[in-house]
């Protein structure tokens, strides 16, 4: 395995131009059922103002806009925003480059969505709290928050320490481990092409129990209304990969 050291600012390098290779399975088509489920849970209506927080390449935004919402996407990665501009070329949306710890919005949105573990990036608890506080501040009174996060119990039980896969002429080698001291799940990644390394990066996110995640949201004024373990509506359990929370700004 590569070095097990993960820099605290790992996210600056992790989401680059090869994202569409590493996460080729995260397509616009795959996002459709996820948006359908999420929209139903927050009772998304036409004309509502929506933020896709950490929107990536915009694949969820396509479906949100098709439902008649006024959609804004925010992401830190210039490379992913460039991909999003192509994906959203035929859709009326707004893209903003920003840091989720300092959202540049005030009581602007009816709904905020956070898909695909786009949270828990930061090593200091206060920074992750700041993200939730920013979400609460960016929601209108009674606004809804849909967040799709990993399920700690499932990760601990099923984590695959090493894997190799191939996509578009690239070999993608991944190593995964849990830092029990910091309670984080980490990944090192190396992408090879024609026998040479073309990309190396790390990923790291905080692990939360359901109770801890609920307390984090409710501590910043987002009341938890429903919890799910997957996009089919299952209850959260160690057999379900996700911890999906639907909340409402008090």
N, C-alpha and C positions, 0 to 999 in steps of 0.2 A: 504494500500500500504506500501511497505518497505520505508525506508528513501529516500527522494528525493534528497539527496546529491549524486553527481556523481564525483568520483575522476578524476583528470585530466589525470591520467594514466590508465583509465578504461580498455583500450585495452590489458593491460598485462594479465588480468584474463578472459576476455570475450570469447576468442577463444580457449577453452580447449578441453578436450577429449570428452565432451558431445556435441560438435558442430554438429556432425552427427545425434544427436537426435533432438536438437533444430531446426536445419535447414535441416531436413530429406527430405524436398521437393526440396532442391537445389541439384539435382542429376546430374550425368554425362549425362543422357538422356535429362534432361531439358536444359542443357547447349548447346546442339547441335544447336537448332534454333537460339540461341543468337549468337553463334560463326558464323553461316552462315550469319546472318545479318551484324555483325561487319566486317567480312572478306570482304563482298561485298562493304561496305562503304569505307574501306581503300584500296580496290583493292589489297588484299593480294596475293602475288605470291609465287610459290614454291621456296624454297631456301632462302627466306628472314629471317632475324634474328628478333626474336620477344621476347618481355618481357611481361609476365603476371604479372602485379604489384599487390601485395597482392593476390597471386594465391590461397590461401586457400588449399583445399584438391586436387587441380589440375584438377578439373572437366572440365574447359575450355581448359586447356592445351592439354588434350587428342585430342580434335577436331582440335585444331590449328596444332598439330603435324601431324595429319592425312592429313592435307592439304599441307604437304611438307615443312612447316616452321621449322627453327631451333629455338626451343622454350626454353626459360629460365623462370623459375618461382621464384619470390622472395616473402617471407612472414616472418613476425616477430615471428609467433607462431610455436614453436617446435612441438606441438601436431598436428597442421594442416599439417606441412611438413611431419610428420610421416605418416599421412593418405595419403598424396599425393604420397609418395613413393610406397604405395600399389596400388593406383589407376593407377599410371604411370609405373608399373612394366614391362609392355610389350611395352612401348613407349620410344623412344629415346629423352630424355629431360634433362635439367639441373635444379637443385633446389638449391637456395641460401637462407640462413637465413640472413635477414638484416632489417634495419629500413628505411622506405620510405622517411624519412627526410634527409637521407645521402646515396643516391644510389651509389653503388661502381662501376659505369660504366661511360665511357666517349665516346660519339658519337659511341655507339656500335650497336644500333638497328635501323632497318628500320621502325618498328611499336612497339608501346607500348599500351597495353590494360589495362584498369582498369574497372573491372566488379563489379556489385552488391554493389554500394555505398562504395567503398573502398577508401574513401577520406574524408576530413573534420573532421578527428578524433580529431584534436588538438585544445586546447582552446585558443591558442595565434595565431593571424593572421599570424605572421611572420613564424610560423612553417608550416602552410598550404601553404604559398607562397614558402617555401623552397622545399616542395614536387614538386610543379610545376616547379620550377627552376631545380630540379634534373632530372625531366622528360625531359625537354628541353635539358639539357646537355647530357643525355643518348641517345638522338636521333641523328641520322645522319642528315646532312643538307637535308631538304625536307622530313624528316621522319614524320610519321603520328601518331597521338594520338587519341585513341578511349576511351572515358570515359563515363560510365553509372552511373549517379547520381540520387538521388531523386529529385522530383520536389516540390519546396517549396509551391507553390500555391495549389497543390493537397494535400500535407500533412496537411496543415492548414485547408483545407475544410473537410477532410475525417478521420482525426486521431481518432482511436478507443482507448479510454483511458484504457480499461481493457479487457483482453481476457484469456480464458482457453482452452487448447487443450491437446490431448493425443497422444502419439507416443511411440511405443515399450515399453509399460509398465510404461511410465513416464507421469506425469501430468506437463504441462508447463504453468505457470501462468505469464502473462506479463502485466505491467503497463506502459503507455506511456503518455508523456506530453511535452509541448513546454515551454522552458525557454525564455520568451519574451525579457528579459534583455540581455541575451547573444546571442539570436537568434539561439538557438540550439534545436533539437528534441532529447528527451531523452527516455530511456527505462530501467526499472528495470525488472529483470527476476528471477524467482524461479523455480527450477525443483524439483519435488517430486517423490519419488519412495517408494512404500509400506508404505505410510503415513508419510514419513520423508523427510526433505529437503536434497538433495544431491548436489545442486549447486545453488549459488546465484551470480549474476553479474549485471553490468550496461553497457549500450551503450549510446553514445552521438555523434552526428555529427552536423556540422555547416549547417545552412540554408543559401542558396544563391538564389537571384533572377537570372533570365537568364542574365540580363545585368551585374550583379556583377560577375557571373561565367565567362562570356565572358571576362570581364575586367581583371580578375585574370589570365586567360590563356594568353591573348594577352600581358599583362604586362610583361610576362616572355618569350615572343618571340614565342608563339604558336598561329598561326592565325586560328581563327574559320572559318570553311568552311561550315559545315552543323549542324543543330539542329533537334532533333526528340523527340517526347513525349513517344514513346514506341518502341518495337522491330518489329512493323509492318509498321513503317515509318510515323506515324501520326505527325502532327505539335504539338509543345509544347503548352499546354493549361491547365487550371485548372482541366480539365477532364482526363488528362493523368498522369500516376503515375511517369514517369521518365523524366529526363533531360539528353538526350544522345547527346554528343558533339563529332564531328569529327573535329580534328584540324591538322595543319601541322606546323612543325618547319620552321621558316622563314630563 
